[in-house]
Amino acid sequence: MDGFTVWFTGLPSSGKSTLAGLLGSALAARALPVEVLDGDEVRAVLNQGLGFSREDRDENIRRIAWVAKVLTHHGVIAITAAISPYRQARERARETIGRFVEVYVDCPVEVCMARDIKGLYARARRGEIAQFTGVSDPYEPPAQPEITVHTDRETPQESLRHILQHLETQGWLQVAMDAVLVPHYLTEQLRHRWGGEFERRLVEILAGYVHPEEDALPPAEQEQVLARLRALGYVD
């Protein structure tokens, strides 16, 4: 398959790294080549000399985009999780990479502050950290992202399902029946119809498909099926 880049952008503590990790695990469960480039980790390894001026932030994004481009051109799905606060820098990254899916992790700054276990927002508001995005430095939301998730009112698994649904329906990912048991675009319809019975009903259907002569899978096998579905992002 052709590689592409999924570029997560959003305020600090909005949930970018969490979703990038979940998406990476879901794609790895499909045996797809995937690499996650976390902004903090890349800065610590490749960009130690950069600060947080606009010029340095733009250079940080330029370097991440270059790595993502190399991965993409070698058939890898690159997943980046970086604040990338400036719209122009993100557009340059899109031009550099080519096959690019922007995911806006939308979350009110008040919720991000409440989640901030490191206390960085509080320190920034006290003036202890300069040029902190969301406090003393602006964040420019994407004008037309391919995907928007709202992490203040969605669980991480709900956001993951939304992302996978888009990647499938827009042709970035194949719905491979040997790896994906239910297309994601049907999942929400089934959840709405079955409510709290979703997991049990889904396992029953799978049991009837795999062992049509038996009434149900043994409990141990049911747990294996559920573990697989969780890894693929279908159940919580």
Phi and psi in degrees as GROMACS dihedral restraints (atoms count N, CA, C in turn):
[ dihedral_restraints ]
;  ai    aj    ak    al  type     phi  dphi    fc
    3     4     5     6     1   -78.8    20    10
    4     5     6     7     1   143.5    20    10
    6     7     8     9     1   -77.2    20    10
    7     8     9    10     1   164.7    20    10
    9    10    11    12     1  -159.2    20    10
   10    11    12    13     1   169.0    20    10
   12    13    14    15     1  -117.3    20    10
   13    14    15    16     1   132.9    20    10
   15    16    17    18     1  -105.2    20    10
   16    17    18    19     1   115.8    20    10
   18    19    20    21     1  -108.4    20    10
   19    20    21    22     1   105.9    20    10
   21    22    23    24     1   -84.4    20    10
   22    23    24    25     1   131.7    20    10
   24    25    26    27     1  -136.6    20    10
   25    26    27    28     1   147.5    20    10
   27    28    29    30     1   166.6    20    10
   28    29    30    31     1   173.8    20    10
   30    31    32    33     1   -62.1    20    10
   31    32    33    34     1   159.4    20    10
   33    34    35    36     1   -57.5    20    10
   34    35    36    37     1   137.7    20    10
   36    37    38    39     1    68.2    20    10
   37    38    39    40     1    19.7    20    10
   39    40    41    42     1   -81.0    20    10
   40    41    42    43     1   -18.2    20    10
   42    43    44    45     1   116.7    20    10
   43    44    45    46     1    13.5    20    10
   45    46    47    48     1   -61.3    20    10
   46    47    48    49     1   -51.2    20    10
   48    49    50    51     1   -65.0    20    10
   49    50    51    52     1   -38.6    20    10
   51    52    53    54     1   -60.2    20    10
   52    53    54    55     1   -48.8    20    10
   54    55    56    57     1   -69.0    20    10
   55    56    57    58     1   -36.8    20    10
   57    58    59    60     1   -61.7    20    10
   58    59    60    61     1   -41.8    20    10
   60    61    62    63     1   -65.6    20    10
   61    62    63    64     1   -41.7    20    10
   63    64    65    66     1   -64.5    20    10
   64    65    66    67     1   -42.8    20    10
   66    67    68    69     1   -65.0    20    10
   67    68    69    70     1   -41.2    20    10
   69    70    71    72     1   -59.4    20    10
   70    71    72    73     1   -43.1    20    10
   72    73    74    75     1   -66.0    20    10
   73    74    75    76     1   -40.8    20    10
   75    76    77    78     1   -64.3    20    10
   76    77    78    79     1   -39.7    20    10
   78    79    80    81     1   -73.6    20    10
   79    80    81    82     1   -36.9    20    10
   81    82    83    84     1   -63.2    20    10
   82    83    84    85     1   -33.7    20    10
   84    85    86    87     1   -65.8    20    10
   85    86    87    88     1   -20.6    20    10
   87    88    89    90     1   -91.8    20    10
   88    89    90    91     1     9.0    20    10
   90    91    92    93     1    63.3    20    10
   91    92    93    94     1    34.3    20    10
   93    94    95    96     1   -97.1    20    10
   94    95    96    97     1   145.5    20    10
   96    97    98    99     1   -72.6    20    10
   97    98    99   100     1   120.7    20    10
   99   100   101   102     1  -144.7    20    10
  100   101   102   103     1   143.8    20    10
  102   103   104   105     1  -135.5    20    10
  103   104   105   106     1   135.4    20    10
  105   106   107   108     1  -103.8    20    10
  106   107   108   109     1   125.1    20    10
  108   109   110   111     1  -109.3    20    10
  109   110   111   112     1    97.9    20    10
  111   112   113   114     1   -82.1    20    10
  112   113   114   115     1   132.6    20    10
  114   115   116   117     1   -57.0    20    10
  115   116   117   118     1   -43.7    20    10
  117   118   119   120     1   -64.4    20    10
  118   119   120   121     1   -41.3    20    10
  120   121   122   123     1   -69.0    20    10
  121   122   123   124     1   -41.2    20    10
  123   124   125   126     1   -64.7    20    10
  124   125   126   127     1   -41.6    20    10
  126   127   128   129     1   -61.2    20    10
  127   128   129   130     1   -40.0    20    10
  129   130   131   132     1   -68.0    20    10
  130   131   132   133     1   -30.6    20    10
  132   133   134   135     1   -95.9    20    10
  133   134   135   136     1   -50.1    20    10
  135   136   137   138     1   -97.4    20    10
  136   137   138   139     1   -25.3    20    10
  138   139   140   141     1  -124.6    20    10
  139   140   141   142     1    37.4    20    10
  141   142   143   144     1   -60.0    20    10
  142   143   144   145     1   -32.1    20    10
  144   145   146   147     1   -82.2    20    10
  145   146   147   148     1    -2.1    20    10
  147   148   149   150     1   -90.7    20    10
  148   149   150   151     1   142.7    20    10
  150   151   152   153     1   -99.1    20    10
  151   152   153   154     1  -144.7    20    10
  153   154   155   156     1  -126.5    20    10
  154   155   156   157     1    21.5    20    10
  156   157   158   159     1   -68.3    20    10
  157   158   159   160     1   166.6    20    10
  159   160   161   162     1   -60.6    20    10
  160   161   162   163     1   -40.6    20    10
  162   163   164   165     1   -63.1    20    10
  163   164   165   166     1   -43.7    20    10
  165   166   167   168     1   -69.3    20    10
  166   167   168   169     1   -37.6    20    10
  168   169   170   171     1   -63.3    20    10
  169   170   171   172     1   -42.4    20    10
  171   172   173   174     1   -63.3    20    10
  172   173   174   175     1   -39.2    20    10
  174   175   176   177     1   -66.5    20    10
  175   176   177   178     1   -38.1    20    10
  177   178   179   180     1   -58.3    20    10
  178   179   180   181     1   -45.9    20    10
  180   181   182   183     1   -67.7    20    10
  181   182   183   184     1   -37.4    20    10
  183   184   185   186     1   -60.7    20    10
  184   185   186   187     1   -41.1    20    10
  186   187   188   189     1   -70.7    20    10
  187   188   189   190     1   -41.8    20    10
  189   190   191   192     1   -60.9    20    10
  190   191   192   193     1   -42.8    20    10
  192   193   194   195     1   -62.5    20    10
  193   194   195   196     1   -37.6    20    10
  195   196   197   198     1   -64.2    20    10
  196   197   198   199     1   -44.2    20    10
  198   199   200   201     1   -62.7    20    10
  199   200   201   202     1   -44.1    20    10
  201   202   203   204     1   -62.3    20    10
  202   203   204   205     1   -37.5    20    10
  204   205   206   207     1   -62.5    20    10
  205   206   207   208     1   -45.1    20    10
  207   208   209   210     1   -61.1    20    10
  208   209   210   211     1   -45.9    20    10
  210   211   212   213     1   -61.0    20    10
  211   212   213   214     1   -46.9    20    10
  213   214   215   216     1   -59.7    20    10
  214   215   216   217     1   -43.3    20    10
  216   217   218   219     1   -71.0    20    10
  217   218   219   220     1   -13.1    20    10
  219   220   221   222     1  -103.9    20    10
  220   221   222   223     1    19.5    20    10
  222   223   224   225     1    82.5    20    10
  223   224   225   226     1    13.7    20    10
  225   226   227   228     1   -97.2    20    10
  226   227   228   229     1   145.7    20    10
  228   229   230   231     1   -87.0    20    10
  229   230   231   232     1   111.0    20    10
  231   232   233   234     1   -93.8    20    10
  232   233   234   235     1   130.8    20    10
  234   235   236   237     1  -117.9    20    10
  235   236   237   238     1   119.1    20    10
  237   238   239   240     1  -111.6    20    10
  238   239   240   241     1   141.4    20    10
  240   241   242   243     1  -129.9    20    10
  241   242   243   244     1    96.5    20    10
  243   244   245   246     1  -142.0    20    10
  244   245   246   247     1   144.8    20    10
  246   247   248   249     1   -53.3    20    10
  247   248   249   250     1   -46.3    20    10
  249   250   251   252     1    39.1    20    10
  250   251   252   253     1    68.1    20    10
  252   253   254   255     1   -72.7    20    10
  253   254   255   256     1   -18.8    20    10
  255   256   257   258     1  -102.8    20    10
  256   257   258   259     1   128.6    20    10
  258   259   260   261     1   -60.4    20    10
  259   260   261   262     1   -41.0    20    10
  261   262   263   264     1   -62.9    20    10
  262   263   264   265     1   -40.6    20    10
  264   265   266   267     1   -65.0    20    10
  265   266   267   268     1   -37.8    20    10
  267   268   269   270     1   -66.7    20    10
  268   269   270   271     1   -38.4    20    10
  270   271   272   273     1   -66.6    20    10
  271   272   273   274     1   -35.9    20    10
  273   274   275   276     1   -65.3    20    10
  274   275   276   277     1   -38.1    20    10
  276   277   278   279     1   -62.3    20    10
  277   278   279   280     1   -40.9    20    10
  279   280   281   282     1   -60.2    20    10
  280   281   282   283     1   -45.0    20    10
  282   283   284   285     1   -64.9    20    10
  283   284   285   286     1   -38.2    20    10
  285   286   287   288     1   -65.6    20    10
  286   287   288   289     1   -44.8    20    10
  288   289   290   291     1   -82.6    20    10
  289   290   291   292     1   -43.2    20    10
  291   292   293   294     1    91.7    20    10
  292   293   294   295     1   -74.8    20    10
  294   295   296   297     1   -85.8    20    10
  295   296   297   298     1    96.7    20    10
  297   298   299   300     1  -138.4    20    10
  298   299   300   301     1   128.0    20    10
  300   301   302   303     1  -122.2    20    10
  301   302   303   304     1   115.2    20    10
  303   304   305   306     1   -91.7    20    10
  304   305   306   307     1   127.7    20    10
  306   307   308   309     1  -114.9    20    10
  307   308   309   310     1   114.2    20    10
  309   310   311   312     1   -89.6    20    10
  310   311   312   313     1   115.7    20    10
  312   313   314   315     1   -91.0    20    10
  313   314   315   316     1    93.0    20    10
  315   316   317   318     1   -86.4    20    10
  316   317   318   319     1   123.2    20    10
  318   319   320   321     1  -155.3    20    10
  319   320   321   322     1   129.7    20    10
  321   322   323   324     1   -58.3    20    10
  322   323   324   325     1   144.6    20    10
  324   325   326   327     1   -60.6    20    10
  325   326   327   328     1   -30.8    20    10
  327   328   329   330     1   -63.9    20    10
  328   329   330   331     1   -38.3    20    10
  330   331   332   333     1   -69.9    20    10
  331   332   333   334     1   -41.1    20    10
  333   334   335   336     1   -59.8    20    10
  334   335   336   337     1   -41.8    20    10
  336   337   338   339     1   -61.5    20    10
  337   338   339   340     1   -42.6    20    10
  339   340   341   342     1   -65.8    20    10
  340   341   342   343     1   -28.5    20    10
  342   343   344   345     1   -83.4    20    10
  343   344   345   346     1   -14.9    20    10
  345   346   347   348     1   -72.6    20    10
  346   347   348   349     1    90.5    20    10
  348   349   350   351     1   -70.4    20    10
  349   350   351   352     1   -20.0    20    10
  351   352   353   354     1   -83.2    20    10
  352   353   354   355     1   -11.6    20    10
  354   355   356   357     1    72.8    20    10
  355   356   357   358     1    22.5    20    10
  357   358   359   360     1   -70.3    20    10
  358   359   360   361     1   -38.9    20    10
  360   361   362   363     1   -60.9    20    10
  361   362   363   364     1   -44.6    20    10
  363   364   365   366     1   -61.8    20    10
  364   365   366   367     1   -42.0    20    10
  366   367   368   369     1   -65.0    20    10
  367   368   369   370     1   -38.9    20    10
  369   370   371   372     1   -65.4    20    10
  370   371   372   373     1   -39.3    20    10
  372   373   374   375     1   -69.2    20    10
  373   374   375   376     1   -25.8    20    10
  375   376   377   378     1   -83.9    20    10
  376   377   378   379     1    -1.8    20    10
  378   379   380   381     1    85.0    20    10
  379   380   381   382     1    10.6    20    10
  381   382   383   384     1   -82.9    20    10
  382   383   384   385     1   -21.1    20    10
  384   385   386   387     1  -124.5    20    10
  385   386   387   388     1   121.6    20    10
  387   388   389   390     1   -88.8    20    10
  388   389   390   391     1   156.9    20    10
  390   391   392   393     1    53.4    20    10
  391   392   393   394     1    47.5    20    10
  393   394   395   396     1   -96.3    20    10
  394   395   396   397     1   122.2    20    10
  396   397   398   399     1   -60.8    20    10
  397   398   399   400     1   129.8    20    10
  399   400   401   402     1    97.0    20    10
  400   401   402   403     1   -13.9    20    10
  402   403   404   405     1  -122.9    20    10
  403   404   405   406     1   -67.0    20    10
  405   406   407   408     1  -112.0    20    10
  406   407   408   409     1     3.5    20    10
  408   409   410   411     1  -140.2    20    10
  409   410   411   412     1   141.4    20    10
  411   412   413   414     1   -77.0    20    10
  412   413   414   415     1   155.5    20    10
  414   415   416   417     1  -118.1    20    10
  415   416   417   418     1   126.6    20    10
  417   418   419   420     1  -102.2    20    10
  418   419   420   421     1   105.5    20    10
  420   421   422   423     1   -62.1    20    10
  421   422   423   424     1   149.9    20    10
  423   424   425   426     1   -61.5    20    10
  424   425   426   427     1   143.3    20    10
  426   427   428   429     1   -76.8    20    10
  427   428   429   430     1   -43.5    20    10
  429   430   431   432     1  -141.2    20    10
  430   431   432   433     1    68.7    20    10
  432   433   434   435     1   -69.0    20    10
  433   434   435   436     1   150.6    20    10
  435   436   437   438     1   -64.4    20    10
  436   437   438   439     1   -35.2    20    10
  438   439   440   441     1  -137.7    20    10
  439   440   441   442     1   139.1    20    10
  441   442   443   444     1  -125.7    20    10
  442   443   444   445     1   129.8    20    10
  444   445   446   447     1  -118.9    20    10
  445   446   447   448     1   148.2    20    10
  447   448   449   450     1  -114.8    20    10
  448   449   450   451     1    92.6    20    10
  450   451   452   453     1   -78.0    20    10
  451   452   453   454     1    -4.2    20    10
  453   454   455   456     1   -80.8    20    10
  454   455   456   457     1   -20.2    20    10
  456   457   458   459     1  -129.4    20    10
  457   458   459   460     1     6.3    20    10
  459   460   461   462     1  -119.7    20    10
  460   461   462   463     1   144.5    20    10
  462   463   464   465     1   -74.0    20    10
  463   464   465   466     1   160.3    20    10
  465   466   467   468     1   -54.8    20    10
  466   467   468   469     1   -39.0    20    10
  468   469   470   471     1   -68.1    20    10
  469   470   471   472     1   -35.7    20    10
  471   472   473   474     1   -65.6    20    10
  472   473   474   475     1   -42.5    20    10
  474   475   476   477     1   -63.4    20    10
  475   476   477   478     1   -41.2    20    10
  477   478   479   480     1   -60.3    20    10
  478   479   480   481     1   -44.8    20    10
  480   481   482   483     1   -60.6    20    10
  481   482   483   484     1   -39.3    20    10
  483   484   485   486     1   -63.2    20    10
  484   485   486   487     1   -42.6    20    10
  486   487   488   489     1   -64.9    20    10
  487   488   489   490     1   -47.4    20    10
  489   490   491   492     1   -62.6    20    10
  490   491   492   493     1   -39.0    20    10
  492   493   494   495     1   -59.0    20    10
  493   494   495   496     1   -45.0    20    10
  495   496   497   498     1   -63.9    20    10
  496   497   498   499     1   -46.4    20    10
  498   499   500   501     1   -61.6    20    10
  499   500   501   502     1   -33.7    20    10
  501   502   503   504     1   -74.7    20    10
  502   503   504   505     1   -50.8    20    10
  504   505   506   507     1   -69.6    20    10
  505   506   507   508     1   -26.3    20    10
  507   508   509   510     1   -91.8    20    10
  508   509   510   511     1     4.4    20    10
  510   511   512   513     1    85.9    20    10
  511   512   513   514     1     6.2    20    10
  513   514   515   516     1   -72.5    20    10
  514   515   516   517     1   -34.0    20    10
  516   517   518   519     1  -122.0    20    10
  517   518   519   520     1   143.0    20    10
  519   520   521   522     1   -83.8    20    10
  520   521   522   523     1   145.0    20    10
  522   523   524   525     1   -88.0    20    10
  523   524   525   526     1    86.4    20    10
  525   526   527   528     1   -84.4    20    10
  526   527   528   529     1   115.4    20    10
  528   529   530   531     1   -68.6    20    10
  529   530   531   532     1   -18.7    20    10
  531   532   533   534     1   -80.6    20    10
  532   533   534   535     1   -12.0    20    10
  534   535   536   537     1  -118.7    20    10
  535   536   537   538     1   -30.2    20    10
  537   538   539   540     1  -118.7    20    10
  538   539   540   541     1   118.4    20    10
  540   541   542   543     1   -82.9    20    10
  541   542   543   544     1   -32.6    20    10
  543   544   545   546     1  -135.0    20    10
  544   545   546   547     1   123.7    20    10
  546   547   548   549     1   -55.6    20    10
  547   548   549   550     1   140.6    20    10
  549   550   551   552     1   -64.0    20    10
  550   551   552   553     1   -27.6    20    10
  552   553   554   555     1   -69.3    20    10
  553   554   555   556     1   -14.5    20    10
  555   556   557   558     1   -94.8    20    10
  556   557   558   559     1   -17.2    20    10
  558   559   560   561     1   -59.1    20    10
  559   560   561   562     1   -47.1    20    10
  561   562   563   564     1   -65.8    20    10
  562   563   564   565     1   -34.7    20    10
  564   565   566   567     1   -63.0    20    10
  565   566   567   568     1   -42.7    20    10
  567   568   569   570     1   -67.3    20    10
  568   569   570   571     1   -39.5    20    10
  570   571   572   573     1   -62.2    20    10
  571   572   573   574     1   -41.6    20    10
  573   574   575   576     1   -65.4    20    10
  574   575   576   577     1   -39.7    20    10
  576   577   578   579     1   -72.5    20    10
  577   578   579   580     1   -41.1    20    10
  579   580   581   582     1   -97.8    20    10
  580   581   582   583     1   -15.6    20    10
  582   583   584   585     1    57.7    20    10
  583   584   585   586     1  -131.2    20    10
  585   586   587   588     1   -68.7    20    10
  586   587   588   589     1    -8.2    20    10
  588   589   590   591     1   -90.4    20    10
  589   590   591   592     1     4.3    20    10
  591   592   593   594     1   -54.8    20    10
  592   593   594   595     1   -52.9    20    10
  594   595   596   597     1   -62.5    20    10
  595   596   597   598     1   -46.4    20    10
  597   598   599   600     1   -63.7    20    10
  598   599   600   601     1   -44.2    20    10
  600   601   602   603     1   -65.1    20    10
  601   602   603   604     1   -39.1    20    10
  603   604   605   606     1   -64.6    20    10
  604   605   606   607     1   -42.9    20    10
  606   607   608   609     1   -64.4    20    10
  607   608   609   610     1   -38.3    20    10
  609   610   611   612     1   -61.8    20    10
  610   611   612   613     1   -41.8    20    10
  612   613   614   615     1   -63.0    20    10
  613   614   615   616     1   -44.2    20    10
  615   616   617   618     1   -63.6    20    10
  616   617   618   619     1   -39.6    20    10
  618   619   620   621     1   -62.5    20    10
  619   620   621   622     1   -41.1    20    10
  621   622   623   624     1   -68.0    20    10
  622   623   624   625     1   -28.9    20    10
  624   625   626   627     1   -75.8    20    10
  625   626   627   628     1   -42.1    20    10
  627   628   629   630     1   -80.4    20    10
  628   629   630   631     1   -40.7    20    10
  630   631   632   633     1  -127.7    20    10
  631   632   633   634     1    72.7    20    10
  633   634   635   636     1   -62.0    20    10
  634   635   636   637     1   -20.8    20    10
  636   637   638   639     1   -85.7    20    10
  637   638   639   640     1    -6.7    20    10
  639   640   641   642     1  -110.2    20    10
  640   641   642   643     1   154.0    20    10
  642   643   644   645     1   -75.9    20    10
  643   644   645   646     1   -35.9    20    10
  645   646   647   648     1  -158.5    20    10
  646   647   648   649     1   156.4    20    10
  648   649   650   651     1   -73.8    20    10
  649   650   651   652     1   150.1    20    10
  651   652   653   654     1   -59.9    20    10
  652   653   654   655     1   152.7    20    10
  654   655   656   657     1   -52.6    20    10
  655   656   657   658     1   -41.0    20    10
  657   658   659   660     1   -62.5    20    10
  658   659   660   661     1   -39.7    20    10
  660   661   662   663     1   -72.1    20    10
  661   662   663   664     1   -33.9    20    10
  663   664   665   666     1   -60.3    20    10
  664   665   666   667     1   -41.7    20    10
  666   667   668   669     1   -64.7    20    10
  667   668   669   670     1   -36.1    20    10
  669   670   671   672     1   -64.4    20    10
  670   671   672   673     1   -41.8    20    10
  672   673   674   675     1   -63.3    20    10
  673   674   675   676     1   -45.3    20    10
  675   676   677   678     1   -62.6    20    10
  676   677   678   679     1   -39.4    20    10
  678   679   680   681     1   -61.8    20    10
  679   680   681   682     1   -40.9    20    10
  681   682   683   684     1   -65.1    20    10
  682   683   684   685     1   -42.9    20    10
  684   685   686   687     1   -64.5    20    10
  685   686   687   688     1   -37.4    20    10
  687   688   689   690     1   -64.5    20    10
  688   689   690   691     1   -42.6    20    10
  690   691   692   693     1   -61.7    20    10
  691   692   693   694     1   -31.7    20    10
  693   694   695   696     1   -87.1    20    10
  694   695   696   697     1    -4.7    20    10
  696   697   698   699     1    87.8    20    10
  697   698   699   700     1    15.3    20    10
  699   700   701   702     1   -88.5    20    10
  700   701   702   703     1   -31.5    20    10
  702   703   704   705     1  -129.4    20    10
  703   704   705   706     1   157.7    20    10
